Amino acid sequence: MDQSSVAQPVVTFTRTRPGGDRKSPTTEYSSLLNTVRDAGLLRRRTGFYYAMFAGITLALGGVITGFILLGDSWFQLLMAAALGIILTQYAFLAHEASHRQIFTSGKVNDMVGRTLANAFVGISYQWWMTKHSRHHANPNVVGKDPDIEPDFIVFQEADAAKTKGLYAWLLKRQGYLFFPALMLEGINLHIHGFKTVFGRGKVQERWVEIVMLTTRMAAYLTVVFLFLPLGLAFAFIGVQMAVFGVYMGASFAPNHKGMPVLPHDSKVDFLRRQVLTSRNIKGGWFMDTFMGGLNYQIEHHLFPNMPRPALRKANEIAKEYCAAHNIPFTETSLIQSYKIVIEYLNKVGLASGGDPFDCPAAAQFGR
């Protein structure tokens, strides 16, 4: 269905849904899983990923060539913007490797994902894996999904209600501030990476990640400041980081923001938990490339190790299956999704100083 209005922030689902009893939720998901498996949609498509990597790397070579030829020119900012886009595309590949979508071997996927994340993109693979695994297990579940924990942006009314002063004033407008704030997200991702690998927590292949991150950062800064005047060098880094942050955020934000947020103790089976909290973005091959397959968020959550080229066919199957089982299936355009996100965040922000439990959906479904 199309989502044309802001989803209510809290919905509690039980093991019985309106319209009939759900005797075996596990069997329902298994039936869907068997359908996509029998259709060959879980088969690895390594040729596609080799081609993607080659194409992105060719584009990177073009940017490097342009960087060298342009020299001391403000047109270098175009190269910086292009680099931000390319690094995001590498991040998509790292994300897919972390989900075992590229190779059959988990070890090879981890090696490729770690190299792409740390040495190419500049973020910690370990940090990403830990955070993202928790998100996939419990999307939009209070206290379990790290993606809805309060940060500069607050995603829950209960957290917004605790704020005061200038921060509360900003939260009331956080929807409008969301995309501008994403210009700093690239810096935030790099900081999290270094804090993870140099922190006290457990990090697999810690020294591999430390060497990759520090070498990549040192090489990047050395090249930029060696070849460009000081002011232009800072501008280059600023534009590259801003584009990278906005592109990353604009690709991940439409997937769950503004969809139902589930209480910590909600009883929801896997199939409905993944579908009801996720949103698909309509579009053809361009959207598939632009969002790195994240536009099929529902299918990605239902089948995390499904390769990107298979998601479109899986979308047809999942949509039909959900319709047959009366499970709401949300799809909308990219622009409409951004509108929903902005309106939802502003609505959450308005709860600052108000009653965080004043929620029509909670009253409708019970807590």
PyMOL commands that set and color helices and strands:
alter all, ss='L'
color gray80, all
select helices_A, chain A and resi 25-38+46-70+76-98+106-121+125-137+146-148+157-160+165-171+174-197+206-227+230-255+270-276+285-290+297-302+308-324+334-349+360-365
alter helices_A, ss='H'
color red, helices_A
select strands_A, chain A and resi 16-17+20-21+280-281+331-332
alter strands_A, ss='S'
color yellow, strands_A
deselect
rebuild
show_as cartoon
